[in-house]
């Protein structure tokens, strides 16, 4: 359990769900921070009733979790992930919620623009990384890694891989083969939670990850795996190529390629780009 501050001095109780890799937030705390209500529990109860009458499934997406209260004891309370909270914001008539509503509208508009002109996605990604303090050299590699990743996922889809869970398993095979760590363990090694692993890699880590994925794509094109198990074998083979390169580099330099450095320690900002509130 850890507390995070939102809306200046308002504290929102939160919990990191390691299994699902997502933050869960106390709905009551968020409602109280947004509305300034003296009784946020009652406010949420009334709002839930109204949402149900309108046919909204928002309330059903909130689960319950024990969280510490002001008296030091823990009680079950409604919690929601980030996606559900952003939807909740749209249902609260509050000046404090308005900046978020405008931000959501802007993000939605930009996504529609990107669907019409995919090149805008690259331009915005470049601007975002620059604003976060990444070097142009690193950004060029990161954008290239996105291209390499897209080629790999296209190849997987051509080989019958379609489910998100299967993509995750194959990615894990590649990561384990080249780095010696599962994706989850790699993130833990860098003290990450929800953050993107690639955005927290050093230049060398990123290059080796690209080598692993690009090699997997090329082997797959030649072998043409027909089953998921065959795709897993190919993923490991691609990762092994980069893994051998990693070991060779480490034998020459005498130090591990797998770094504990993350974006924060590398001087890059990972703060979510959310609007300011009064």
Secondary structure, DSSP 8 states (H G I E B T S, - for coil): -EEEEETTTEEEEEEEETTTTEEEEEHHHHHHHHH--TTHHHHHHHHHHHHHHTT--TGGG-EEEEEE-TTS-EEEEEEE-HHHHHHHHTT---HHHHHHHHHHHHHHHHHHHHHH-THHHHHHHHHHHHHTT--HHHHHHHHHHHHHHHHHHHHHHHTT---HHHHHHHHHHHHHHHHSS-HHHHHHHTT-SSS-SGGG--HHHHHHHHHHHHHHHHHHHHH---SHHHHHHHHHHHHHHHHHHHHHHHHHHSS-SS----TTTTT-----------
